[in-house]
């Protein structure tokens, strides 16, 4: 179709004079149809566009004449079509940066567009008032990328940033679909995103999305895009504004942050307020075994313990509604084992510049060990509560000399009331019997230095003045170093039983002593009479009787000694004793009475001591006798003597049964006998070492034992050369 024919189809008069008339009109002239296709262009258009009229005919105005394209012209075209009234508009060409004055007039089936270069005063008011027109220059500096599009996505205006970055000319973009611009077309997925967003915006929706474009090879940009529709007076979509913010650096920083977050030992997550997006660090995924897709929405709650889900959901909803801190404890399943561990979940809201919450940043910190410790503490507190409420053990808490708290059992034991306690009337020092004061102060010093107290016996003076035998232990409170807790057991029943036993032993010993003395005397007389009568055959039997009488006599003497020690009435006769002579006398006697073992003596002390000679002899006779008894398979026992400037040391060593470590501190207790069958087969009442320890103690000395089971024992007695009074 010729140009003439096209013109005749859209103009009211088709005559031979019309075309020459149009050619003579000043400025460039275009005739466009209702589809905005150029159906006529006069000769002046070539000077304006730089191309022949044949190059633009049949093309849309926006593509054929990109030098004219602007939002102002687009608005004017739209208004002229709607009003069917002539109009004009004046603006700066986004492409050529020159002023254009455009007059528009409706025709049958289209518009006539006459363009004049240079600024001119409009004869009629502009179709779009200057204050209402949108110019791309008005938006410079607000965003990194700005453009104005037709509802179909054709570029009307665009700023310089995207053009410079892509290295394209403005005329390559103006009047073209934005989706075909180089930076969009190089990334098909992003191009598809843009087309979908333009389609939604052209229906009146403001669309926001993030995307990646490629302005040129090797250069990617992350953009945050917003496409906003603008309406005309009749509420039709007039044009679209597309604004893009370069968020490449933010994305890079976020990637670095995510990389850093992946090294954090906690489980880290972010959540949008509407639960629409849930993202986690790699540690979270490794722990739960859930993929990012599985965690979306409320999917992440599947790894929660079923009993915790409703509580966690309520806490989350409350935080979202109030905008406060989200914090709760929950159990998360470890996907490799299926076990649940306790975590502390805590999140803070992240707000934009308007103060709106855009997401929550949270962490889950493993508190399994803490919860176990809390449970152990709870159980401990329950046990402590049972202990405190016990009607057997008295418990008190002391601070300095004052008892500041006590359970009912302790108050009942001592006869005090809780009122007495509250008014500070209970002082443990004043409540201690005078005879126990020194031992109590010594125990208190042990408590201070060692943080605990070896249980010891003492007597409390009760409120009514009576004395109560007790067994006391204690520890320093860890979190209150100035306070100690004491445990008190009523010892009166045991003390009464011991007293009865001591009374019985004392009575029995005295009752047995006289018959034994008489029996021993009669045996001696009988031995003499048989000798006179020459009846020597009966001598062995009589000697055996004497041996047994001597054993019983020794046991009775030991029982009497124990009874006297308990009563504090064991007598001592202090005199100067030659220790070497005493020990030679003892070893010679023991060698004769125990011919089965050789008694070897090494060394000498060469000193005299202020001592009870008979009592010291009793010590070493007992030690040597035990050494022989408890080493039945050995051939010898040994005694080593040595001295220093201050003291003398005597060691008695055997090569026999030995003593287990756990029994070494008990062998010096009264009537203690080991449970070992081999040792229990050896006769004795467990009194000898108790008496030995007491005698050594009265001589201001010490006795210790070193032993190995199956190898023997060594008893070491150390005595000071000078005995203090």
C-alpha positions in Angstrom: 0.0 0.0 0.0 1.3 3.4 -1.0 1.8 6.3 1.4 -1.0 8.2 -0.4 -3.4 5.4 0.1 -2.5 5.1 3.7 -3.1 8.8 4.2 -6.3 8.8 2.4 -7.6 6.1 4.7 -7.1 8.2 7.8 -7.6 11.8 6.7 -11.0 13.5 6.1 -10.0 14.9 2.6 -8.2 13.0 -0.1 -7.3 15.4 -2.9 -4.4 16.1 -5.1 -3.7 19.2 -3.1 -3.5 17.5 0.4 -0.1 15.9 0.1 1.7 19.0 -1.1 0.0 20.9 1.7 1.3 18.5 4.3 4.7 18.6 2.8 4.8 22.4 3.2 3.8 22.4 6.9 6.6 23.6 9.2 8.3 20.9 11.3 8.0 17.1 11.1 4.6 15.7 10.6 3.4 12.2 11.4 0.0 10.6 11.0 -0.6 7.5 13.2 -3.5 5.2 13.3 -5.3 3.9 16.4 -2.6 1.3 16.9 0.0 4.1 17.0 1.5 2.8 13.7 3.1 5.6 11.5 1.1 5.7 8.3 2.5 9.0 7.0 5.6 11.1 7.6 6.5 14.2 5.7 9.9 15.1 4.3 11.0 17.1 7.4 10.9 13.9 9.5 14.1 12.9 7.9 16.0 15.9 9.3 14.5 15.2 12.8 15.0 11.4 12.8 18.0 11.0 10.6 16.3 8.4 8.5 14.1 8.4 5.4 10.3 8.4 5.7 10.4 4.9 4.2 12.3 3.6 7.2 9.6 4.6 9.7 6.4 3.9 7.8 4.6 0.9 9.2 6.4 1.1 12.5 4.9 2.0 15.9 5.5 5.7 16.7 7.5 4.6 19.8 9.9 2.5 17.8 10.0 4.4 14.5 10.6 7.8 16.2 12.5 7.1 19.4 13.8 10.7 19.4 10.3 11.8 20.2 9.5 9.2 22.9 8.9 10.6 26.4 6.3 10.2 29.1 5.0 13.7 28.3 4.3 12.7 24.7 2.8 9.4 25.6 0.4 11.1 28.0 -0.5 13.7 25.4 -1.3 11.0 22.8 -3.4 9.1 25.3 -5.3 12.3 26.3 -5.9 13.4 22.7 -7.3 10.0 21.8 -9.6 10.1 24.8 -10.8 13.7 24.4 -10.7 13.9 20.6 -9.6 17.5 21.0 -6.4 19.1 19.7 -3.6 19.5 22.2 0.1 20.3 22.5 3.0 19.4 24.7 6.5 20.7 25.3 9.3 18.7 26.7 13.0 17.7 26.5 13.7 14.7 24.4 15.3 12.0 26.6 17.4 10.9 23.7 18.6 14.1 22.0 18.3 16.4 25.0 16.7 19.1 22.9 13.4 20.9 23.4 10.5 19.7 21.4 7.1 21.3 20.9 4.5 18.8 19.7 1.0 19.6 18.4 -1.6 16.8 18.2 -4.8 16.7 16.4 -7.4 13.9 16.1 -8.2 12.4 12.7 -10.5 9.8 11.5 -8.9 6.6 12.8 -5.8 8.2 14.3 -3.8 11.3 15.2 -1.8 13.9 13.4 1.5 14.7 15.3 3.4 17.8 14.3 6.9 18.3 15.9 8.8 21.6 16.2 12.4 21.7 17.5 13.2 24.4 20.0 11.1 25.8 22.9 8.1 27.8 21.9 5.2 29.4 23.8 2.2 27.2 23.6 -0.9 28.8 22.1 -3.1 26.6 24.2 -2.6 25.1 27.6 -0.5 21.9 27.6 -2.6 18.8 27.8 -0.6 17.8 30.8 0.2 20.7 33.1 3.9 21.3 33.8 3.4 20.5 37.5 1.7 17.2 36.7 4.1 15.9 34.0 6.6 13.3 35.1 10.1 13.9 33.8 12.9 11.4 34.2 15.2 14.2 35.4 13.0 14.7 38.4 13.9 11.3 39.6 17.7 11.4 39.1 19.6 10.5 42.2 16.7 8.7 43.9 17.4 5.3 42.4 20.2 3.7 40.5 17.8 2.6 37.7 14.6 4.4 36.6 12.3 4.0 33.7 8.8 4.8 32.4 7.0 2.1 30.5 3.8 1.8 28.6 1.4 -0.7 30.0 2.7 -3.1 27.4 6.3 -2.7 28.7 7.6 -0.3 25.9 10.3 2.1 27.2 9.2 5.7 27.2 12.1 7.1 29.3 15.1 5.7 31.1 18.0 7.2 33.0 21.6 6.9 32.1 22.9 4.3 34.7 21.6 1.1 33.0 22.6 2.4 29.6 26.2 3.2 30.6 26.6 0.0 32.5 25.4 -2.1 29.5 27.3 0.0 27.0 24.2 0.7 24.8 22.8 3.9 23.2 19.6 5.4 24.3 18.0 5.0 20.8 18.6 1.2 21.1 16.2 1.1 24.1 13.7 3.9 23.8 10.5 2.7 22.2 11.6 -0.9 22.6 10.2 -3.5 25.1 12.3 -3.3 28.2 12.4 -7.1 28.4 14.4 -7.1 25.1 17.1 -4.8 26.5 20.4 -6.4 26.7 20.7 -6.7 30.4 17.4 -8.5 30.6 17.5 -10.7 27.6 20.9 -12.2 28.6 19.2 -13.8 31.6 16.1 -15.7 30.5 14.9 -16.4 34.0 15.0 -12.7 34.9 13.4 -11.8 31.6 10.5 -14.0 32.4 10.3 -12.5 35.9 10.1 -9.0 34.3 7.4 -9.9 31.8 5.2 -11.4 34.5 5.7 -8.4 36.7 4.8 -6.0 33.9 1.6 -8.0 33.1 0.6 -7.8 36.8 1.4 -4.1 37.0 -0.6 -3.3 33.9 -3.6 -4.6 35.7 -3.1 -2.1 38.5 -0.9 -4.1 41.0 2.3 -2.7 42.4 4.9 -5.4 42.0 8.1 -5.9 43.9 10.7 -8.6 43.3 14.4 -9.4 43.4 16.3 -10.5 40.4 19.7 -10.8 38.7 20.6 -9.1 35.5 23.7 -9.2 33.3 24.5 -5.7 31.8 27.5 -7.2 30.1 29.5 -10.5 30.0 31.1 -11.2 33.4 29.0 -8.6 35.2 26.0 -9.6 37.3 23.8 -7.2 39.2 21.3 -8.0 42.0 18.4 -5.6 41.8 15.4 -5.0 44.0 12.7 -4.0 41.5 9.4 -2.1 42.0 6.9 -1.5 39.2 4.2 1.0 40.1 1.2 1.7 37.8 0.0 5.3 37.3 -3.6 6.1 36.4 -5.1 8.9 34.4 -8.2 11.0 35.3 -10.5 8.2 34.1 -8.5 5.7 36.3 -7.1 3.9 33.3 -3.5 2.7 33.5 -1.6 5.5 31.8 2.0 4.3 32.3 4.3 2.2 34.5 7.2 3.4 36.5 10.0 0.9 37.1 12.6 1.6 39.8 15.5 -0.7 40.4 17.9 -0.5 43.4 21.3 -2.1 43.0 21.6 -4.5 46.0 24.6 -6.4 44.7 26.8 -5.3 47.6 24.1 -6.1 50.1 23.7 -9.5 48.6 27.4 -10.0 48.7 27.5 -8.9 52.3 24.6 -11.2 53.1 26.5 -14.1 51.4 29.5 -13.3 53.6 27.3 -13.1 56.6 25.7 -16.4 55.8 29.1 -17.9 55.3 30.1 -16.5 58.7 26.8 -17.7 60.2 27.6 -21.2 59.0 30.6 -21.2 61.3 28.6 -20.1 64.4 28.2 -23.1 66.8 24.5 -22.2 67.3 21.7 -23.1 65.0 20.9 -19.8 63.2 17.6 -19.0 61.4 15.6 -16.1 60.0 11.8 -15.9 59.7 9.4 -13.4 58.1 6.6 -12.3 60.3 4.0 -14.0 58.1 6.0 -17.4 58.3 6.3 -17.2 54.5 10.0 -17.8 54.5 12.2 -19.7 56.8 16.0 -19.9 56.2 18.7 -21.5 58.4 22.4 -21.9 58.5 24.1 -25.2 57.5 24.5 -26.3 61.0 20.7 -26.2 61.5 20.2 -28.3 58.4 23.0 -30.8 59.4 21.4 -31.2 62.9 17.8 -31.6 61.8 18.4 -33.3 58.5 15.8 -31.0 56.9 16.2 -29.4 53.5 15.4 -25.7 53.0 12.2 -26.6 51.1 11.1 -28.9 53.9 11.6 -26.2 56.5 9.4 -23.6 54.8 6.1 -22.5 56.4 5.6 -24.6 59.6 7.6 -27.5 58.1 10.5 -26.7 60.5 8.2 -27.5 63.5 8.3 -31.2 62.5 11.7 -31.5 64.1 10.2 -30.2 67.4 9.2 -32.5 70.2 5.4 -33.0 69.9 4.9 -31.8 73.5 6.6 -28.5 72.7 4.9 -27.5 69.4 1.9 -25.7 70.7 3.9 -23.8 73.4 6.5 -22.8 70.8 3.8 -21.7 68.3 2.1 -19.6 71.0 5.3 -17.9 72.0 6.1 -17.1 68.3 2.7 -15.6 67.7 2.9 -13.5 70.8 6.3 -12.1 69.7 5.0 -11.3 66.2 2.0 -9.5 67.6 3.9 -7.5 70.2 7.1 -7.0 68.3 9.1 -8.0 71.4 11.9 -10.5 71.9 11.0 -14.1 71.1 12.5 -16.5 73.6 11.5 -20.0 74.6 13.1 -23.4 75.4 12.4 -26.3 73.1 13.5 -29.8 72.2 14.9 -30.5 68.7 15.4 -33.9 67.2 18.9 -34.9 66.1 18.1 -36.7 62.8 21.1 -39.1 63.0 19.9 -40.7 66.3 16.3 -39.5 66.7 17.1 -38.2 70.2 15.8 -34.8 71.4 18.1 -32.2 72.9 17.1 -29.0 74.7 17.8 -25.7 73.0 17.2 -22.0 74.0 15.5 -20.3 71.0 15.9 -16.6 71.0 15.1 -14.1 68.2 15.1 -10.3 67.7 13.1 -8.4 65.1 14.9 -6.7 62.2 13.2 -3.4 61.1 13.4 -1.3 58.0 13.9 2.5 57.9 10.1 3.0 58.5 10.3 0.8 61.7 8.4 -2.1 60.1 9.5 -5.6 61.0 10.8 -7.2 57.9 12.2 -10.4 59.4 13.3 -12.1 62.7 16.9 -13.1 63.3 17.2 -16.0 65.7 19.5 -18.6 67.3 19.0 -21.9 68.9 21.7 -22.6 71.6 22.2 -26.1 72.9 21.4 -26.2 76.7 21.1 -29.9 77.1 23.9 -30.0 79.7 22.4 -27.0 81.5 19.0 -28.8 81.6 20.6 -31.9 82.9 22.3 -29.9 85.6 19.0 -28.2 86.4 17.3 -31.6 86.7 20.2 -32.9 88.9 19.9 -29.7 91.0 16.1 -30.2 91.3 16.6 -33.8 92.4 19.4 -32.7 94.8 17.1 -30.0 96.2 14.4 -32.7 96.7 16.8 -34.9 98.5 18.1 -31.9 100.5 14.5 -31.1 101.4 13.9 -34.7 102.5 17.1 -34.5 104.5 16.1 -31.1 106.1 12.7 -32.5 107.0 14.2 -35.7 108.4 13.3 -36.5 112.0 16.6 -38.5 112.4 19.3 -36.0 111.4 19.6 -32.6 113.0 20.8 -29.9 110.6 22.0 -26.4 111.4 23.6 -23.6 109.4 26.2 -21.6 111.2 27.8 -18.2 110.4 30.6 -17.3 112.7 29.6 -18.6 116.2 25.9 -18.1 115.5 23.4 -20.8 114.4 21.4 -18.9 111.8 19.1 -21.7 110.7 18.2 -25.2 111.7 15.6 -27.9 111.0 13.0 -29.0 113.5 14.9 -32.1 114.4 17.9 -30.1 115.6 15.7 -27.8 117.6 13.9 -30.7 119.2 17.2 -32.3 120.1 18.5 -29.3 121.9 15.2 -28.1 123.3 15.3 -24.7 121.6 12.3 -23.1 119.8 12.3 -21.4 116.4 11.7 -18.2 118.2 15.0 -18.7 120.0 16.6 -19.3 116.6 15.1 -16.2 115.0 16.1 -14.0 118.0 19.8 -15.2 117.8 19.8 -17.1 121.1 21.6 -20.2 119.6 25.4 -19.9 119.8 27.2 -23.2 119.0 30.2 -22.2 121.1 28.0 -21.5 124.2 26.1 -24.8 123.5 29.3 -26.9 123.6 30.1 -28.8 126.8 33.3 -27.4 128.5 35.1 -30.7 128.2 34.5 -30.7 124.4 35.4 -27.1 123.7 39.0 -27.7 122.7 38.0 -30.5 120.3 35.2 -28.4 118.9 37.5 -25.4 118.2 40.0 -27.8 116.5 37.2 -29.2 114.4 36.0 -25.8 113.4 39.5 -24.8 112.3 39.6 -28.0 110.2 36.3 -27.0 108.6 37.6 -23.6 107.7 40.8 -24.8 106.1 39.6 -28.0 104.4 36.0 -27.0 103.6 34.7 -30.1 105.3 34.8 -31.7 108.7 35.6 -35.3 109.7 32.7 -36.4 112.0 33.6 -36.3 115.7 31.8 -36.8 119.0 30.9 -34.1 121.4 28.2 -33.0 123.8 25.7 -30.2 123.3 24.4 -28.3 126.3 20.7 -28.2 125.7 18.4 -25.2 126.6 17.4 -26.9 129.9 21.1 -27.4 130.9 21.2 -31.2 130.2 24.0 -32.6 127.9 23.3 -34.5 124.7 26.0 -36.7 123.2 26.1 -36.2 119.4 28.1 -37.1 116.3 28.8 -34.0 114.3 29.9 -33.5 110.7 29.9 -30.4 108.4 30.9 -28.7 105.2 31.3 -25.1 104.0 28.6 -24.0 101.7 30.1 -23.4 98.2 28.1 -20.3 97.3 28.2 -18.9 100.9 31.8 -19.3 102.1 31.0 -17.6 105.4 28.4 -20.2 106.2 28.7 -23.9 107.0 26.1 -26.6 107.3 26.3 -29.1 110.2 24.9 -32.6 110.4 24.1 -33.8 113.9 23.2 -37.3 115.0 21.8 -38.1 118.5 24.5 -40.3 120.0 23.0 -40.8 123.4 21.7 -44.3 122.7 25.1 -45.5 121.5 26.8 -43.8 124.3 24.5 -45.4 126.8 25.1 -48.8 125.2 28.9 -48.2 125.3 28.7 -47.2 128.9 26.8 -50.4 129.7 29.3 -52.4 127.8 32.2 -50.7 129.6 30.5 -51.2 132.9 30.0 -54.9 132.1 33.7 -55.3 131.0 34.9 -53.5 134.1 32.7 -55.7 136.3 33.5 -58.9 134.5 37.2 -58.1 134.5 37.3 -57.5 138.2 35.1 -60.6 138.9 37.4 -62.8 136.8 40.6 -61.4 138.1 40.3 -62.9 141.6 39.4 -66.4 140.6 42.2 -66.4 138.0 44.7 -65.2 140.7 43.6 -68.0 142.9 43.7 -70.6 140.1 47.2 -69.5 139.1 48.3 -69.8 142.8 46.8 -73.3 143.2 48.5 -74.3 139.9 51.9 -73.2 141.2 51.4 -75.1 144.5 50.2 -78.2 142.6 53.3 -78.1 140.4 55.6 -78.0 143.5 53.7 -80.9 145.2 53.9 -83.1 142.1 57.6 -82.3 141.9 58.2 -83.4 145.5 56.3 -86.6 144.9 58.2 -87.4 141.8 55.2 -87.4 139.5 57.0 -85.7 136.6 54.6 -87.3 134.0 51.9 -84.8 134.9 54.2 -81.8 134.4 53.4 -81.2 130.6 49.7 -81.2 131.4 50.2 -78.8 134.2 52.3 -76.5 132.1 49.6 -76.4 129.4 47.1 -75.4 132.1 49.5 -72.6 133.2 49.8 -71.4 129.6 46.1 -71.1 129.2 45.7 -69.5 132.6 48.3 -66.9 131.5 46.4 -66.2 128.2 43.1 -65.7 130.1 44.9 -63.5 132.6 46.4 -61.4 129.8 42.9 -60.9 128.2 41.4 -59.9 131.6 44.3 -57.4 132.1 43.7 -55.9 128.6 39.9 -55.7 129.4 40.7 -53.9 132.6 43.1 -51.5 130.8 40.4 -50.8 128.2 37.9 -50.1 130.9 40.4 -47.8 132.7 41.2 -46.0 129.4 37.5 -45.3 128.7 37.1 -44.1 132.3 40.3 -42.0 132.1 41.8 -43.9 135.0 44.7 -45.8 133.4 47.6 -45.2 135.7 51.1 -44.2 134.6 54.3 -44.3 136.7 56.7 -41.8 135.1 60.4 -42.6 135.5 63.6 -42.5 133.5 63.8 -45.6 131.3 66.7 -46.9 129.3 65.0 -47.7 126.0 67.7 -50.0 124.6 67.8 -52.1 127.8 64.0 -52.3 127.8 63.8 -53.4 124.2 66.6 -56.0 124.7 64.8 -57.5 127.7 61.5 -57.6 125.7 63.0 -59.2 122.7 64.8 -61.8 124.8 61.6 -62.8 126.6 59.6 -62.9 123.3 62.3 -65.0 121.6 61.9 -67.6 124.4 58.1 -67.6 124.3 58.0 -67.6 120.5 60.7 -69.9 119.3 59.0 -70.4 115.9 60.3 -67.0 114.7 63.7 -65.3 115.0 63.4 -61.8 116.4 66.1 -59.6 114.7 67.0 -56.2 116.3 69.0 -53.7 114.3 70.4 -50.4 115.5 70.1 -48.6 118.9 68.6 -45.4 120.2 71.2 -44.9 123.0 68.9 -42.7 125.0 66.7 -42.7 128.1 63.2 -41.4 128.2 60.8 -40.1 130.8 58.2 -42.9 130.5 56.2 -45.6 132.2 58.5 -48.5 131.6 55.9 -51.2 132.0 53.4 -49.4 129.7 56.1 -49.0 127.0 57.0 -52.6 127.5 53.3 -53.5 127.0 53.4 -51.6 123.6 56.3 -53.5 122.1 55.3 -56.8 123.5 52.0 -56.4 121.8 53.6 -55.3 118.5 56.0 -58.2 118.5 53.3 -60.7 119.5 51.1 -59.5 116.6 54.0 -59.7 114.2 54.5 -63.3 115.1 50.8 -64.2 115.1 50.1 -62.5 111.7 53.1 -64.0 109.9 52.6 -67.7 110.6 54.6 -68.8 107.5 57.5 -66.4 108.0 60.8 -67.3 109.8 61.5 -63.9 111.4 60.3 -60.5 112.5 62.4 -57.5 112.6 62.9 -54.5 114.9 64.8 -51.4 113.7 65.9 -48.7 116.1 67.0 -45.2 115.2 67.2 -41.8 116.8 67.4 -38.1 115.8 68.0 -35.0 117.9 64.4 -34.8 118.9 63.0 -38.3 118.8 63.5 -42.0 118.7 61.9 -44.3 116.2 61.1 -48.1 116.6 59.9 -50.1 113.6 58.4 -53.6 114.0 58.2 -55.4 110.7 56.7 -58.8 109.7 56.4 -60.7 106.5 52.9 -62.0 106.9 49.3 -61.5 105.8 49.3 -57.7 105.6 46.4 -55.3 106.1 44.1 -53.9 103.3 44.3 -50.2 102.8 40.7 -49.5 103.8 41.2 -51.2 107.2 44.5 -49.4 108.2 42.7 -46.5 110.0 40.3 -48.9 111.8 42.8 -51.3 113.4 43.5 -48.9 116.3 39.8 -48.8 117.2 38.5 -50.6 120.2 37.4 -54.2 119.6 38.0 -53.9 115.9 38.5 -57.2 114.1 39.0 -57.7 110.4 36.4 -59.6 108.3 39.2 -61.5 106.5 38.7 -65.2 107.3 42.5 -65.9 107.6 42.9 -63.1 110.2 39.8 -63.9 112.1 41.1 -67.4 112.6 43.9 -65.8 114.8 42.7 -65.4 118.4 42.2 -62.0 119.9 39.5 -59.5 121.0 40.8 -56.5 119.1 42.0 -54.6 122.2 45.8 -54.8 121.8 46.4 -52.1 119.2 43.7 -49.8 120.8 45.7 -50.0 124.1 49.0 -49.5 122.3 47.7 -46.4 120.5 46.5 -44.9 123.8 49.8 -45.6 125.6 51.8 -44.1 122.8 49.5 -41.0 122.7 50.0 -40.5 126.5 53.7 -40.5 125.8 53.2 -37.7 123.2 54.3 -40.1 120.5 52.7 -41.4 117.2 52.1 -44.8 115.8 51.5 -45.5 112.1 51.3 -48.6 109.9 52.5 -49.3 106.4 51.3 -52.6 104.9 50.8 -54.6 101.7 48.4 -57.5 101.5 50.4 -60.8 101.3 53.7 -59.0 102.0 53.5 -58.0 105.6 53.2 -54.9 107.8 55.5 -52.3 109.4 54.4 -50.5 112.6 56.3 -47.3 113.3 56.4 -45.8 116.8 57.9 -42.4 117.2 58.6 -41.0 120.7 59.9 -37.6 121.7 63.1 -37.6 123.7 61.7 -34.8 125.9 58.2 -35.2 127.0 56.3 -32.0 127.7 54.1 -31.9 130.7 
